[in-house]
Every structure is written in C-alpha cells, then in structure tokens.
C-alpha cells in the first residue's frame, strides 16, 4: 500500500541547489518512490554553529510502498551517493546533503534507528515552511496540529531544545482571561514550579486603579522588581520545569498604559537594567478571549481594585499584546483561546503537547 511521506532536504556544502535537485532526482528514480513534489528552496542560518555555511532547505512530498526502515535506508544510500559522510557523534555538521524522514502517513515510530514524526520538526521553520507550501493541512500525528498551525507558532524562526537552561512556560494575556488558572493546572500536570505575579502584594495598585496616577511609577516599579526577582537567572534551576502566569516582556506594555513623560524614561532605564538577568521563556502562551468575557470574569472574582477597569483599557492592552507577539522571536508562541483550556482535562491535553517544546529535564 502506498503511503504519503514528507522528506526534509538540506545542503550547505558545494553547489547547494544542485545537491537538492540531485537528491530529488534520485528519489524520483527509485522504483518504489513516485509522485515526488518539492517545495521552493529556502536559505536558512545554520543551527548550533553560526560560523558554518548557510543552508539551502526544501521539503519533498512523495508516495512510496517502502517501509519506514527501508525508506530510511534508501535515503541514506542517496546521501552517500551525493557525498554525505555520517558521523553519529556530531550534530549540525556541514554536509553536502541531509535527508530527514519527517512524516510517514500518520505513523508514529520510535526505534534506535528512526523516530517519526521527526522529533524537532515542530521547532524548525525551514521544515514547516516547505511543508505548508505542499500541504498546510498535513497533521502532526502526535501534536494533532496542522503544519500551518505549527509554522505560525515560530514567527519564521528556528529553535533548539536546551536542557542547560530553565524550562519556563510563560502565559500572557489580558486581565481576567484566565492566566493564573491555566498556569496552576499546567504546573500540576507537568510537575512544574508555579510562579505567580504578586498582584496582592503591590501596595500601590489599588490607588492607581482609583485614579491616583502619581502612584503609577511606584506601582510599575514594584511589579518590575518583584517579577525580575522571581525570574532571576540565579534563582531558577537549569532543566527544571516552571510555569509563570505572566510574561516578563509585557512589563513595558502596562507601564506605557499608566506612565508619561519623565516617568517613562525612568521606568525604561530600570527595565533595561533588570531584564538582562531574567530567564527567557522556553515556550510562551498567549491566552485570548473577548474583552467582554474578560470583564465578566473580573467582575465575578470581585477584587475591589479591579472593578473600575473598562473595556477601552483592555482593548488598548490587547493591541499592545498583538504588536509584541507579531514580532516575537524569543521562543515559540502558542496562541490559545480561553475556551480551549477551561477544564482540567483540556489542561492535561495541552501539557502533553507542550512537553514537546521543552527539553527533557528534571521535574524533581
């Protein structure tokens, strides 16, 4: 029975375009492979070593009757024919050709020789861009997301999982969208340490919400200091899982909503000083909902200092969040509607998905 398969191609030595074309021709010539379709060729910075030559990448869609292991052997034979030398002890070395088995139908394979789907494909824009060109609705059989969805999370960047840094999931979104509830559930599912923004500890917040703008700088500097302390690099353990109910990078969004004139300059100086020592998230979650539903939650939870929040204020925050994440390059960003994480079961499902963005570290 013929299967639909996707192959990732890459070359950064010699005539890169000729290498990719030769690999495609070799696949087409194989008696058990046919209907070879290829995406465009894309320039890609090298992973792991910025001094290496730039890659040219593509994705191919084929049909084949070969088993996964037989297909892998055929791909290795093509690589060898085109001058590829395999060195199992080294990663991201320059090569004339690299052929990776990305998807084999809906199969999930885990063996010493082969893992399918490719375990890093959801972190690689250079893979997903070509896959989207061929079939954006191709579905990842483990993450259950389409290529289009996975590609949108990367903002055209490529990422590497790294267990030598803290594994931090940070949740962003409007006031009242449900960040703390989701963060709490994810931390339980992942056996992660929960980090919550210290709203109730801020001695100036109530006065600011009641219109005392002379307290706004003190309030924003309190949040900045407490958040920077919570996320300071020397306080978080490499490889350990953490979930925060805020994203540190949103601090200027709120500051710009409250501050003006010289206060903005003073705040910006402090932000730039402390931001250097803060752990960057491994995965960001942008939780979204309508302004009206956020206001409804704010009124139901009945924090006295929040009851004066108006829809126009939340609309302004929403625009600033959209601007922040439109150019976000720190880590993958998952845009998640609040309705998708209302139950514990939904949170468990999401936690299992998000594990694939985290390095295999310690949860003890």
N, C-alpha and C positions, 0 to 999 in steps of 0.2 A: 504494500500500500504506500503510495507516495505521500510524503509529508512536506508541509510548508516550513521552511527553515530560514533563519536570518544569520548572516555571517558579517562580522566586523572586519574591515581591512585597514591596515595602516602601513606606512613606509616613511622612513626618514633618512635613508641612505641611497646614494646613486640617483638615477632618474626616477623619482618617486611616482610620477604619473604613469610612466611606462611599467613600473613594477606592479601597480594596481591593475592596469589593463591586462598585463600578462597573467596575473592571478585569476582575474575574471575569465579570461580566455581558457585557462587551464581547467577551471571548474566547468565551463561550458562544454569542454571536450571530453569530460568524464562520462562514460556510458550510463552511469546511474544517476546523473545530475542533469537537469534541464530547466528550461524557463528561467534562466538567470536574468534578473533585473538589478540594476545598480543605481544607487543614489548619485548625486553630484559628489565631487571631490572637495574636501574642506581642509584648509590649513588649521593646524592645531598645535599650541605650545606643548612641549614635552612635559610629562608628569615626572616628578621625582628629581629631575636634574635640569635646571633651566639652561645649562650650558650645552645640552645636547641639541642636535639639529631639529628644526621644526618638522612636525609630521604632516603628511597628507593622508587623510582618512576618508573612508567611504563605508557604506553598508550595502550588502547584497541580499536579495531575496531569491531563494532557489526552491525547486521541488526535487526531492530525492527519494529513492527507495532504500538508500543505505541506512543501516542502524546508526545510532549516535556514535558508537565507538568506531565503526567502520568509516563514518564520515570524518571523524577526527583524524584517523589515520590518513585518509585521502588529503585532508588539509595540510597535515604535516609533510606529506610527500610533495605537495605543491610548494610549500615553504622551502623545503630542502632543495628542490629543483631550481628555485629562484635565489639560492644563496643564503638562506637563513640558517644560522647556527644556534641551536638551542643550548642555553646554559641555565639549568634548573636552579642554580644557586644565586642568580642575579635577576633583579627586576628592572624594568624600564630601560633596558639597554638599547642602543641604536640597532636597527635591523632593516634589511632590505625589504622584508615583507612580514607582516604579522596577520594571521587569520584566526579569528576567535569565533567559536560557536556561541551565538547569543541566545537564540530561541530555537527549539526543536518542537514544532507544534505546541501543544500545551503540556508537554512532558516536563517533569521535574526529576533531575538526575543528580545524585551525589555519590561520587566514587573517587578513589585516589587519583584517577586519570582525568576525570571530567566532572564539572559542575554546570548544570543547566537549570534555569537561566543563568547566564553569566553573572557571577556574584557582585560585580561592580557596575553593571551596565546602567543602573538607575542613577548612578553618580557621574556619568560621562555624557556631557552634551555632544561630544563628537560622535558618539554612538547613536544617541537618541535623535539627533538632528536628521541623520540619514534614514533612520527607521521611520521617523514621522513623514519624511518625503515619500517613502514607499508605501506605508500604511500607518497613518497616525492612530488608527483604532486597534492596532495589534496590541494584545493584552498580555501583561506580565502575569504568568500563572501563579506566582507566589504573592505579589503585592496586589494583584487584581486591579491594576490601574492601566490605562491605555498609555501608549507611547507619548501621545500629546500631553497627557496629564503629567507624566514623569518629566518630560522635557521642560514644561512650564515651571517646574519647581527649581530649576537650575539657573535660570536667567543667563543662559548661554555660557555657563562656567563649568569647570570640571573639578571634582572633589575627590579626596583620598581619605579613607578612614584611618585614624591615627590614635592608637591606644596609649600614646605617650602624652596625652593631654586629657583634661577632664572632659567627660562626655555629657555636655549640657544641652538639654532641650529647653528653649525659652519660648514662652507663649505671649503673643502680643494681641491687642485688640481694644475696642472701646470699653469704657467704664460700663459695667453691667452686662458684658457679653458672655461671661461665664469662665473667665481665665482661671480663677482660683479653683473652681470645681473641677475643671479638666486637669489642671496641674496636680491636684490631690489624687485624682483617680489614676492618672498616668504614673505618678510616683509609686503608688501601691502596686500597680501591675508590673512595673519594671524594677521593683525593689530599689528605688532611687531615693536620694535625699531631696526633700521638698524645700524650696526656698521661696518665701512669700514676701511681697513688698510690704513695708511696715507702715501701712496707712494709719492704723490706730495709734501708732507711737508718735506721729507727727504733731507737735503741739501748736502748729500754726495753721493747719489745713482748714479747720472749721472757720477761722476768722477770714481766710482767703475766700472760701465759698460764700461767706456772708458779705463780701464786698470790700473787705479791708485790703486793698491792693498794696499797701505799704508793708504787708507781711508776706507778699508773694515771693520775694527773693529768699527770705529765710526758709519758707516752706520748700521751695525748689532745691535749695542747697541742702536741706535736711534729707530729702529724697535722694539727692545725688550722693551724699556722703554715706547714707545707710546702704544704698544699692552697691556702691563701689566697695564697701567693706564686705558685704555678703558675697560678692563675686570676685573678690581679690584673688589673684592667681595663687598666692601662697596659702590660701585657706581651702582650696579645693584640691582633691587628690587625683592625680593622673589615672585615667582608666575607670574612675568611679562614675556612676550614673547620678545625674542631678536633673531636677525639673524646676524651673522658676516660673512663677505666674506673671512675669513681666520680662521685657527685653530691655537691656540696658540702653540700647541705642534710641529708645523712644524718649529718653530724658529731655533732649532739646525740643521735641515736639510739644511737650507740656510747658516747658519753660517759655517757648515762643508764644504760647497762648496766654500767659499771665504777665510776662515781663516786657519792659520797654526801656528805651534809652540806655543810660549807663549800666542799668541792671543787667541788660542782655550781655554787654561786654564783660562785666564781672563774672556772670554765670559761665559764659563761654570759656573764659580763662580757666576756671576751676574744672570745668568738664574736660578740657583737653589735658589737664594735669592728671586727673584720676583715671581717665579712660585707658591710658596706656597699660595700667596694671590689672585691668579687668579681663576675665576669661571670656573669650568669644564663644558663642553657641555653636554646637555641632549641628543642630537642627533647629530651625525657627518655625513656629506655628503661628499663622495669622488667622485668628478666630474672628469670624464675621457674622453680623446679623443686622437687621434693620434698626435704625435709630429708635423707632417707637418701641420695639421689643426690648431694647436695652433700657429705655426709660421705664418701661413697665417693671423690669427686674429691679432697677434702682429703687423704685417706689415700694416694691414688695419687701426688699431686705431692710428698708426703713433706717438707714444710717442718717441721723439728723442732718449732718453737714452736707449730705448729697442731695437733699430733697429740692434744692433750688437749681439743680442742673437742668439746662434747657436743651431742646433739640438742636438749636443752632450751634451750640458749643460742641456737641457730639458730631455734628456734620463737619465742622471745621477740623476736628481731630481725625475724622475718617479720611478727609482729603490729604492730610499730612501723612497718615499711615500709608496711604496708597502711593504717595510720592516716595516715601522711604523705601518701600519694597519693590517699586518699579525698577530701581537701580541697585538692588541688594545683591552683593557678591560675597558676603561673609561665609555663607553656608547654604544648603538647600532650604527653600522656604515653601512650606505647605500651607496653602490657603484652604481653610476648613470652615464650612458653615456650621453655626452653632447647633443646628438640628442634627448634625452628624455625630454629635458627642453628648447626647442628653442622658444616656443610660450607662450603667456600669459595663454592660455587655459591649456597647459601642466603644467604650474606652479600652477594653481588653483587646478588641479587634485592632484599634489604632495602635496600641502599644506593640502588638506583634508586628505590625507594619513598620513602625518607627525603629524597631530594633535593627532593621536592615540599613539604617543610616548611621548607626553607632558602631564604634569599634567594639570588638569582643573584649571587654574589660572586666573589672571586678564589680560585683554588686554587694560586697560584704563590708 
